[in-house]
């Protein structure tokens, strides 16, 4: 029997993010996944990780689509537990399977998903390709998993407690009768 090495998600850190693209509770196969893996391998350019977001461009033929993913922040208590184990600036060698077990109870979640393509869906092939590219990068350097989950921000927020301002205000939170009152 031959052993097969996974191309995406071969570390526990990467597998956490792979479950977003390939959830285990699906009832039918996702037809876009093989094409998304191919795009992640061959057409993904200009990938940037900036705090809790990652953005990448998929260039195919004469078309380019920009996908954008932002992840929900890591729980403050979990961030402090990890920091107590590996420090506030962990190196890639310190992020072991044992350290991963500290965050395993709180899997990563997407907070914002956007793509410039015409599909207008949260699971378009470009978003899936960016997810696979994210997994590949996390497999190479697990510090990206902590960065995308706002590890440093969670530590700073706990050290400097302040009221957090919501990024978006839902329309249901506004009272039209009082909105224009002074």
BAVOMAR-10520 format. One record per residue (C-alpha): y, x, z. Coordinates in steps of 0.25 Angstrom, whole numbers. Example, Ala and Ser with C-alpha at 12.3 -4.5 7.8 and 13.67 -1.06 7.14 Angstrom:
# residues 2
@Y->-18	X->49	Z->31
@Y->-4	X->55	Z->29
END
This chain:
# residues 182
@Y->0	X->0	Z->0
@Y->13	X->6	Z->-4
@Y->26	X->5	Z->5
@Y->38	X->-1	Z->-1
@Y->52	X->4	Z->4
@Y->62	X->-7	Z->4
@Y->75	X->-4	Z->-4
@Y->84	X->-13	Z->5
@Y->82	X->-15	Z->20
@Y->73	X->-3	Z->23
@Y->80	X->-1	Z->36
@Y->81	X->-12	Z->47
@Y->96	X->-11	Z->46
@Y->95	X->-14	Z->31
@Y->85	X->-25	Z->33
@Y->94	X->-33	Z->42
@Y->104	X->-34	Z->30
@Y->93	X->-36	Z->20
@Y->89	X->-49	Z->27
@Y->103	X->-55	Z->23
@Y->99	X->-53	Z->8
@Y->84	X->-56	Z->10
@Y->83	X->-65	Z->22
@Y->69	X->-67	Z->27
@Y->70	X->-82	Z->29
@Y->71	X->-86	Z->14
@Y->62	X->-96	Z->8
@Y->63	X->-91	Z->-7
@Y->66	X->-78	Z->-13
@Y->81	X->-74	Z->-17
@Y->81	X->-72	Z->-32
@Y->94	X->-63	Z->-31
@Y->88	X->-52	Z->-22
@Y->81	X->-43	Z->-32
@Y->94	X->-43	Z->-41
@Y->102	X->-41	Z->-29
@Y->94	X->-29	Z->-25
@Y->95	X->-23	Z->-39
@Y->110	X->-25	Z->-39
@Y->111	X->-18	Z->-25
@Y->103	X->-6	Z->-31
@Y->111	X->-5	Z->-45
@Y->124	X->-13	Z->-45
@Y->130	X->-12	Z->-31
@Y->143	X->-4	Z->-31
@Y->155	X->-2	Z->-22
@Y->148	X->-6	Z->-9
@Y->157	X->-5	Z->3
@Y->154	X->-7	Z->18
@Y->166	X->-10	Z->26
@Y->163	X->-14	Z->40
@Y->156	X->-27	Z->40
@Y->157	X->-29	Z->25
@Y->150	X->-24	Z->13
@Y->155	X->-26	Z->-1
@Y->149	X->-21	Z->-15
@Y->150	X->-23	Z->-29
@Y->139	X->-27	Z->-38
@Y->141	X->-22	Z->-53
@Y->132	X->-28	Z->-63
@Y->135	X->-28	Z->-78
@Y->150	X->-31	Z->-80
@Y->151	X->-39	Z->-67
@Y->154	X->-35	Z->-53
@Y->153	X->-43	Z->-40
@Y->158	X->-39	Z->-26
@Y->149	X->-43	Z->-14
@Y->154	X->-43	Z->0
@Y->146	X->-45	Z->13
@Y->152	X->-45	Z->27
@Y->142	X->-45	Z->39
@Y->144	X->-52	Z->52
@Y->147	X->-43	Z->64
@Y->137	X->-37	Z->73
@Y->137	X->-43	Z->87
@Y->145	X->-35	Z->97
@Y->133	X->-34	Z->107
@Y->124	X->-29	Z->96
@Y->134	X->-19	Z->91
@Y->136	X->-13	Z->105
@Y->121	X->-12	Z->107
@Y->120	X->-4	Z->94
@Y->132	X->5	Z->98
@Y->126	X->7	Z->112
@Y->113	X->13	Z->105
@Y->119	X->21	Z->93
@Y->134	X->22	Z->96
@Y->146	X->16	Z->89
@Y->144	X->24	Z->76
@Y->129	X->25	Z->74
@Y->124	X->35	Z->64
@Y->113	X->30	Z->54
@Y->102	X->37	Z->61
@Y->105	X->30	Z->74
@Y->103	X->16	Z->68
@Y->88	X->15	Z->70
@Y->79	X->4	Z->70
@Y->81	X->3	Z->85
@Y->96	X->1	Z->84
@Y->93	X->-9	Z->73
@Y->85	X->-17	Z->83
@Y->98	X->-19	Z->91
@Y->105	X->-26	Z->79
@Y->92	X->-33	Z->74
@Y->95	X->-46	Z->82
@Y->108	X->-48	Z->74
@Y->105	X->-47	Z->59
@Y->117	X->-45	Z->50
@Y->124	X->-57	Z->44
@Y->133	X->-59	Z->33
@Y->147	X->-64	Z->36
@Y->154	X->-64	Z->23
@Y->147	X->-64	Z->9
@Y->155	X->-63	Z->-4
@Y->153	X->-59	Z->-19
@Y->162	X->-59	Z->-31
@Y->152	X->-65	Z->-40
@Y->151	X->-79	Z->-46
@Y->139	X->-83	Z->-38
@Y->147	X->-87	Z->-26
@Y->135	X->-86	Z->-16
@Y->133	X->-78	Z->-4
@Y->120	X->-73	Z->-9
@Y->123	X->-68	Z->-23
@Y->116	X->-56	Z->-29
@Y->128	X->-47	Z->-27
@Y->129	X->-51	Z->-12
@Y->114	X->-48	Z->-11
@Y->115	X->-35	Z->-18
@Y->126	X->-31	Z->-8
@Y->117	X->-35	Z->3
@Y->106	X->-26	Z->-3
@Y->116	X->-15	Z->-4
@Y->120	X->-17	Z->10
@Y->105	X->-16	Z->15
@Y->103	X->-3	Z->7
@Y->116	X->3	Z->13
@Y->111	X->-1	Z->27
@Y->98	X->5	Z->25
@Y->104	X->18	Z->21
@Y->114	X->18	Z->33
@Y->112	X->7	Z->44
@Y->126	X->9	Z->49
@Y->131	X->0	Z->38
@Y->123	X->-11	Z->45
@Y->131	X->-9	Z->57
@Y->144	X->-8	Z->50
@Y->141	X->-21	Z->42
@Y->139	X->-28	Z->55
@Y->152	X->-23	Z->61
@Y->146	X->-14	Z->71
@Y->159	X->-6	Z->74
@Y->167	X->-19	Z->74
@Y->158	X->-25	Z->84
@Y->159	X->-13	Z->93
@Y->174	X->-13	Z->91
@Y->175	X->-28	Z->94
@Y->167	X->-27	Z->107
@Y->176	X->-15	Z->111
@Y->189	X->-21	Z->108
@Y->187	X->-36	Z->110
@Y->197	X->-44	Z->102
@Y->197	X->-58	Z->96
@Y->191	X->-57	Z->82
@Y->198	X->-65	Z->71
@Y->189	X->-73	Z->61
@Y->189	X->-68	Z->47
@Y->189	X->-82	Z->42
@Y->194	X->-95	Z->47
@Y->185	X->-107	Z->43
@Y->192	X->-119	Z->37
@Y->185	X->-128	Z->47
@Y->193	X->-120	Z->58
@Y->206	X->-124	Z->53
@Y->213	X->-137	Z->57
@Y->221	X->-143	Z->45
@Y->230	X->-151	Z->54
@Y->234	X->-139	Z->62
@Y->233	X->-128	Z->52
@Y->248	X->-128	Z->47
@Y->254	X->-131	Z->61
@Y->263	X->-121	Z->67
END
